[in-house]
């Protein structure tokens, strides 16, 4: 993890979070939500989840305020 890690990089830090985030597939919708919230790049799958859950075509650039 870098000093300025993203929220998603923090979730991937196994020494800290392995106990909670064991199966990445279980957390995929939450990861899509966090990526959109913080203005991080969305994968094609994340964008599909975002569109389905929000009815928006794309998240705002830079995330939500």
JOLINZI-V280359 format. One record per backbone hydrogen bond with DSSP energy under -0.5 kcal/mol. CO is the residue of the C=O (numbers start at 0). NH is the residue of the N-H. Records with the same first field share a line. If there is no record, write none. Layout:
CO->NH ; NH
This chain:
1->4
5->9
6->10
7->11
9->12
11->13
12->15 ; 16
13->17
16->19 ; 20
21->23
22->25 ; 26
23->26
24->27
26->30
27->31
28->32
29->33
30->34
31->35
32->36
33->37
34->39
35->38
36->63
42->46
43->47
44->48
45->49
46->50
47->51
48->52
49->53
50->54
59->62
